[in-house]
Amino acid sequence: MAMSSNYLDATLKETFRRSPFKFANTKVPHAGLGDSVSPIKEVPEEEEVPNDPVNIQIPFIESALSTSRLRGKNTNVYYEYIQLSQGISQGRVEIVKDFLNHHPDSVDEWINLYETPLLKACACGKPEIVKELLRRMTPEQMLPKMSQNASYHTPLTVVAVSGNMEIAEALVAKNPKLLEIPGINGQIPVVVAVENTQMEMARYLYTRTPVQVLLDQDGYHGSLLFLNAIFYKMLDIALDLFNMSRRLAVTKHSQIESIPIIVLASKPDLFPGGCYLGPLTRFIYSWIQVKLPTLPQPSRSNRDQQNTLMRKLLKGLSKWTGIDEVYRLKVMHLQAKKLLLGISEETLALGLKERSETVDEALLFAVRYGNVDFLVEMIRNNSELLWSTRTSSSSTLFLLAVEFRQEKVFSLLYGLDDRKYLLLADKDCDGNGVLHLAGFPSPPSKLSSVVGAPLQLQRELQWFKVCSVSLMHS
């Protein structure tokens, strides 16, 4: 018969009332071997059990320690470097010095599964410790070491992520070769800095990276840097790369999926037509005069350019009023326009096959993302691009504008000559014309900007009406 719940409750209460230090009728396996047991003295109920856990007498199990895990050896192969590792983490230079004085060979050893002393100091952002380590190291010892279990990093790619300029300058001064060595992902430090939006670091590393490194391997590192410089809005670097090798912008590297011209086409926010300006911002934008910045010379460091008190005050005032932000915005627009003009001219030298693989695809991306500035400049420079089509559906630029609901792109038709009638009469490979595509549901990205089904339906009807009126006028 099952025990009653009252009996179980009473038993549990009695159990919890007992002292945790009272052992009764307990048997412990003897050295963990089979059923052999070693008795432990039973504590009588009337005997008072001390409640002091410090002075309690713990029963000793004889001969248990001979094969116990408690007598095991230290298996941490990096145990001897714990003091050094902790000293680096805590930024305690004296501990690091003392350890290396007694163990000089540890300066370039693996102190844990992933780091050498220099890698750890760079990752922790400890410039004083980095300088102390560099003082003891040769340039060759700074180069990355291969380990069976460790990731492949270099000290410079580590600080390229964090943006610590003081450490980067010390590393480059000791061994400039680090500028050329890629990290675990195959990217050299300057590319890593751009990808992590470390602008000051990226410009510093770019001015010191040898040009030949960027152009070797059919321009692999240069192409990768060009792509990222456009995407992360570091257009001064992109312009300098374009002036160095114009073909980088319009030709595809076999190991890289995209090309700079496509990235530029996909970024309408780089141009005036892709950003909204309020009344005050628009006034400041039209009034302010800007000058395109130049990259710093390798012989000069931005850290050495001390501002005067007046310049600092003016800079603070411009930030407070928003002028500084508008200034940077206008500079970016001018840089993007200059880059687009150069790329547009470069596309004229491409053959039909090259153009279809790069330029036509870039135009389709420009339509998809509503990059009107890009389309206008490219077509103005080469009117043949009006007839560019998407290979998979044979859709022209303006049919794609209808499909993707890009009103600004579609409105470019009104500025065309009689060619607009031919473009409006085009159909895709399935026989769909302008009104067919206007009747299809909008892309989710467009509908999500309108709240509520009634308003979404109203927007769809308005778009269909716009397309209908355009056809009637044609």
C-alpha positions in Angstrom: 0.0 0.0 0.0 1.3 3.4 -0.8 2.3 5.7 2.0 -0.1 8.4 2.9 0.8 12.0 2.1 0.7 13.0 5.8 3.3 10.3 6.6 5.6 11.6 3.8 5.2 15.2 5.0 6.1 14.3 8.6 9.2 12.4 7.4 10.4 15.3 5.3 9.9 17.7 8.1 11.9 15.5 10.4 14.7 15.2 7.9 15.0 19.0 7.4 15.1 19.5 11.3 18.2 17.3 11.6 21.6 19.0 11.7 23.4 18.7 8.4 26.5 17.6 10.3 24.8 14.5 12.0 25.7 11.3 10.3 23.8 8.2 11.2 23.9 4.7 9.8 26.0 5.9 7.0 28.3 3.7 4.8 30.8 5.0 2.3 32.4 3.0 -0.5 35.9 1.9 0.5 38.2 3.7 -1.9 35.5 3.4 -4.5 36.0 -0.4 -4.9 32.8 -2.5 -5.5 30.7 -3.3 -2.4 33.5 -3.0 0.1 32.4 -0.5 2.7 34.0 1.3 5.6 31.7 2.0 8.5 31.5 5.5 10.0 30.8 5.8 13.6 27.1 6.3 14.3 26.2 9.4 16.3 23.7 8.6 19.1 20.6 10.7 19.1 21.2 12.1 22.6 24.8 13.1 21.8 25.0 16.8 21.1 26.4 17.6 17.6 28.4 20.8 17.3 26.9 23.3 14.9 30.3 24.8 14.1 31.2 23.7 10.6 34.8 24.9 11.1 35.7 22.7 14.1 33.7 19.7 13.1 35.6 16.4 12.9 35.3 15.0 9.5 35.7 11.2 9.5 38.8 10.0 7.7 38.6 7.2 5.2 41.9 5.3 5.4 43.8 4.4 2.2 41.3 6.3 0.1 43.8 8.9 -1.1 46.3 6.5 -2.6 44.3 6.3 -5.8 42.1 9.4 -5.4 41.7 12.1 -7.9 42.9 14.5 -5.1 46.4 13.3 -5.7 46.2 13.9 -9.5 48.9 16.0 -11.2 48.4 19.5 -12.6 47.4 19.0 -16.3 47.2 22.7 -17.3 50.2 23.1 -19.7 49.9 26.9 -19.4 50.0 26.9 -15.5 53.4 28.4 -15.3 52.3 31.5 -17.3 49.3 32.3 -15.1 51.2 35.0 -13.2 52.2 36.6 -16.5 48.8 36.4 -18.0 47.1 38.0 -14.9 49.7 40.7 -14.8 49.0 41.6 -18.5 45.2 41.5 -17.9 45.5 43.8 -14.9 48.0 46.2 -16.6 50.6 45.6 -13.9 53.9 46.4 -15.7 56.1 45.5 -12.8 54.7 42.0 -12.5 55.3 41.5 -16.3 58.8 42.8 -16.0 59.7 40.6 -13.1 58.3 37.5 -14.7 60.1 38.1 -18.0 63.4 38.9 -16.1 63.2 35.4 -14.6 61.7 33.7 -17.7 63.0 35.7 -20.8 62.1 32.9 -23.2 58.4 33.4 -22.3 58.2 36.6 -24.2 56.8 34.9 -27.4 55.4 31.7 -26.0 51.7 30.7 -25.9 50.5 31.7 -22.4 47.1 30.2 -23.0 45.2 28.4 -25.7 44.8 31.5 -27.9 47.4 34.2 -27.0 51.0 35.0 -26.7 52.0 37.8 -24.3 51.9 40.4 -27.1 48.6 39.2 -28.5 47.1 39.4 -25.0 48.5 42.8 -24.3 47.1 44.1 -27.6 43.7 42.5 -27.0 43.5 44.0 -23.5 44.6 47.5 -24.7 47.7 47.9 -22.5 50.1 50.1 -24.4 52.7 50.3 -21.6 52.9 46.5 -21.5 53.0 46.3 -25.3 56.0 48.7 -25.3 57.8 46.7 -22.6 57.3 43.5 -24.6 58.5 45.1 -27.8 61.6 46.3 -26.1 62.5 42.6 -25.4 61.4 41.2 -28.7 63.0 41.1 -32.1 60.9 42.0 -35.2 60.8 38.3 -36.1 59.3 37.4 -32.8 56.3 39.7 -33.5 55.2 37.7 -36.5 52.3 35.3 -35.9 53.1 31.8 -34.6 51.2 28.8 -35.6 49.7 26.6 -32.9 47.8 23.4 -33.1 44.9 24.8 -31.1 45.2 28.6 -31.5 43.6 30.9 -33.9 45.8 32.6 -36.5 46.0 36.3 -35.5 48.5 39.0 -35.7 49.1 41.8 -33.1 48.1 44.4 -35.7 44.9 42.8 -36.8 43.9 42.6 -33.1 44.4 46.4 -32.5 42.8 47.1 -35.9 39.5 45.8 -34.4 39.8 47.9 -31.2 41.2 51.0 -32.8 44.0 51.6 -30.2 46.2 54.0 -32.1 49.0 54.1 -29.5 49.6 50.4 -29.7 49.3 50.3 -33.5 51.9 53.0 -33.9 54.3 51.1 -31.6 53.8 47.9 -33.6 54.3 49.4 -37.0 57.4 51.3 -35.8 58.9 48.0 -34.6 58.0 45.9 -37.6 56.3 47.4 -40.6 55.9 43.9 -42.1 52.9 43.4 -39.9 51.0 45.7 -42.3 51.2 43.1 -45.0 50.3 40.0 -43.0 46.6 38.9 -43.1 44.8 37.5 -40.1 42.7 34.4 -39.7 40.0 35.6 -42.2 42.6 36.4 -44.9 42.3 40.2 -44.4 45.2 42.5 -43.9 45.0 45.0 -41.0 43.7 48.0 -43.0 40.7 45.9 -44.3 40.0 44.7 -40.7 40.0 48.3 -39.5 37.6 49.5 -42.2 35.2 46.5 -41.5 35.2 47.5 -37.8 34.5 51.2 -38.7 37.7 52.3 -37.0 38.2 55.4 -39.2 41.3 56.9 -37.7 42.9 53.5 -37.6 41.9 52.7 -41.1 43.4 55.9 -42.5 46.6 55.5 -40.5 47.1 51.9 -41.7 46.2 52.7 -45.3 48.8 55.5 -45.6 51.4 53.0 -44.4 50.4 49.9 -46.3 52.6 49.4 -49.4 50.7 49.9 -52.7 52.1 46.6 -54.1 50.5 44.7 -51.3 47.1 46.0 -52.4 47.7 45.2 -56.1 49.3 41.8 -55.7 47.2 38.6 -56.3 45.4 40.4 -59.0 44.4 43.2 -56.7 42.7 40.9 -54.1 43.4 43.1 -51.0 42.8 46.3 -52.9 39.4 45.1 -54.2 38.4 44.0 -50.7 39.5 47.3 -49.3 37.7 49.2 -52.0 34.4 47.4 -51.4 34.5 48.0 -47.7 35.6 51.6 -47.9 32.5 52.4 -50.0 30.2 50.3 -47.8 31.4 51.9 -44.5 31.5 55.4 -46.0 35.3 56.0 -46.0 35.2 57.5 -49.4 38.6 59.3 -49.1 40.2 55.8 -49.1 37.9 54.7 -51.9 38.9 57.7 -54.1 42.6 57.2 -53.5 42.3 53.5 -54.5 40.4 54.5 -57.6 43.1 56.9 -58.6 45.6 54.2 -57.9 43.9 51.6 -60.1 40.7 52.6 -61.9 39.9 49.0 -63.0 39.5 47.9 -59.4 36.1 49.6 -59.4 34.6 47.9 -62.5 36.1 44.5 -62.7 35.3 41.4 -60.6 38.0 39.4 -58.7 37.5 35.7 -59.0 37.6 35.2 -55.2 35.3 38.1 -54.3 31.5 38.0 -54.8 30.8 41.7 -55.4 32.6 44.7 -57.0 32.9 48.3 -56.0 30.5 49.7 -58.6 27.7 47.4 -57.4 28.3 48.4 -53.8 28.2 52.1 -54.8 24.9 51.4 -56.7 23.4 49.8 -53.6 24.1 52.8 -51.3 21.7 55.7 -52.1 22.5 57.2 -48.7 25.9 58.3 -50.1 24.2 60.8 -52.4 21.9 63.8 -51.8 18.9 62.1 -53.3 19.1 59.3 -50.6 18.9 61.5 -47.5 16.2 63.7 -46.1 17.1 67.2 -44.9 14.9 69.3 -42.7 14.4 73.1 -43.4 17.2 74.2 -41.1 19.6 71.5 -42.2 18.8 72.2 -45.9 19.7 75.9 -45.3 23.0 75.1 -43.6 23.7 72.5 -46.4 23.2 75.1 -49.1 25.2 77.8 -47.3 28.2 75.9 -46.0 31.4 75.7 -48.1 33.4 72.5 -48.0 36.7 71.3 -49.1 37.5 67.6 -49.9 39.9 66.3 -47.3 43.1 64.6 -48.3 44.6 61.5 -46.6 47.4 62.3 -44.1 51.0 61.7 -45.2 52.8 58.7 -43.8 55.4 60.9 -42.1 52.7 62.6 -40.0 50.5 61.2 -37.3 47.1 62.5 -36.5 48.0 62.2 -32.9 50.7 64.8 -33.3 48.4 67.5 -34.7 47.5 69.5 -31.6 44.6 71.8 -32.0 44.7 75.4 -30.7 42.2 76.4 -28.0 40.3 78.6 -30.5 40.0 75.7 -33.0 38.7 73.4 -30.2 36.1 76.0 -29.3 35.0 76.4 -32.9 34.8 72.6 -33.3 32.7 72.3 -30.1 30.4 75.1 -31.3 29.9 73.5 -34.7 29.0 70.2 -33.1 26.5 71.8 -30.8 24.8 73.6 -33.7 24.8 70.6 -36.0 27.1 72.4 -38.5 29.8 69.8 -38.1 27.4 67.0 -39.0 26.1 68.8 -42.1 29.7 69.6 -43.1 30.6 65.9 -43.0 27.4 65.0 -44.9 28.2 67.4 -47.7 31.8 66.2 -47.9 30.5 62.6 -48.3 28.1 63.7 -51.0 30.9 65.4 -53.0 33.2 62.4 -52.6 30.5 60.0 -53.7 29.8 62.2 -56.8 33.4 62.4 -57.7 33.8 58.7 -57.4 30.7 58.1 -59.4 31.9 60.4 -62.2 35.2 58.6 -62.4 33.6 55.1 -62.4 31.1 56.2 -65.0 33.9 57.3 -67.4 35.7 54.0 -66.7 32.8 51.9 -67.8 33.0 53.3 -71.3 36.2 51.3 -71.9 34.4 48.0 -71.1 33.4 45.5 -73.7 29.9 44.1 -74.0 30.5 41.0 -71.9 32.3 42.9 -69.2 29.6 45.5 -69.1 26.8 43.0 -68.8 28.6 41.3 -65.9 29.3 44.4 -63.9 27.6 47.6 -65.1 24.2 46.2 -66.0 24.1 44.4 -62.7 25.0 47.6 -60.9 22.1 49.4 -62.6 19.7 46.8 -61.5 20.9 47.1 -57.9 20.5 50.9 -58.2 16.9 50.5 -59.3 16.1 48.0 -56.5 17.5 50.4 -53.8 16.2 53.6 -55.4 19.6 55.1 -56.1 18.5 57.8 -58.5 21.7 59.8 -58.4 23.6 56.7 -59.6 21.2 56.0 -62.4 21.1 59.5 -63.7 24.9 59.9 -63.9 25.5 56.5 -65.5 22.8 56.9 -68.1 23.8 60.5 -68.8 27.3 59.3 -69.6 26.2 56.3 -71.6 22.6 56.4 -72.9 22.8 52.8 -74.1 22.4 51.7 -70.5 18.7 52.7 -70.7 18.1 49.3 -72.3 19.9 47.3 -69.7 17.8 44.2 -68.6 17.8 41.7 -65.8 19.0 38.4 -67.3 16.6 36.2 -65.4 13.4 38.0 -66.4 14.4 40.3 -69.3 12.9 43.2 -67.3 14.1 46.7 -68.2 15.1 49.2 -65.6 11.7 50.9 -65.5 9.8 47.6 -65.3 12.0 46.8 -62.3 11.1 50.2 -60.9 7.4 49.3 -61.1 8.0 45.9 -59.5 10.1 47.3 -56.6 7.8 50.3 -56.2 10.6 52.8 -56.7 8.6 56.0 -57.5 11.7 58.2 -57.9 13.3 55.9 -60.4 10.0 55.5 -62.4 9.6 59.3 -62.5 12.8 59.6 -64.5 10.8 58.5 -67.5 9.2 62.0 -67.6 12.5 63.6 -68.4 13.2 61.3 -71.3 12.6 62.0 -75.0 10.5 59.7 -77.2 12.4 56.7 -75.9 10.1 56.6 -72.9 7.3 55.3 -75.2 9.4 52.3 -76.1 10.4 51.7 -72.5 6.8 51.8 -71.3 5.8 49.4 -74.0 8.4 46.8 -72.9 7.4 43.4 -71.4 9.4 40.9 -69.4 9.9 37.3 -70.5 6.5 36.3 -69.1 4.7 38.9 -71.1 4.1 41.2 -68.1 3.9 44.9 -68.9 3.8 48.0 -66.6 0.2 47.5 -65.4 0.7 43.8 -64.8 3.6 44.4 -62.5 1.8 47.3 -60.9 -1.0 44.9 -60.0 1.3 42.5 -58.3 1.7 42.8 -54.5 4.4 45.2 -53.3 7.6 43.8 -51.8 7.3 43.2 -48.1 9.9 45.9 -47.4 7.7 48.5 -49.0 4.4 47.4 -47.4 6.0 47.2 -43.9 6.4 51.0 -44.0 2.7 51.5 -44.1 0.7 50.5 -41.0 -2.6 48.7 -41.4 -4.2 46.8 -44.3 -6.5 49.6 -45.4 -3.6 52.0 -45.8 -1.6 49.4 -47.6 -4.4 48.8 -50.0 -4.8 52.5 -50.6 -1.1 52.8 -51.4 -1.3 49.9 -53.9 -4.2 51.5 -55.6 -2.4 54.9 -55.8 0.6 53.2 -57.4 -1.5 51.4 -59.9 -3.1 54.7 -60.8 0.2 56.4 -61.3 1.4 53.7 -63.7 -2.0 53.9 -65.6 -1.7 57.6 -66.0 1.8 57.3 -67.3 0.7 54.8 -69.9 -2.2 57.0 -71.0 0.0 59.9 -71.5 2.4 57.8 -73.6 
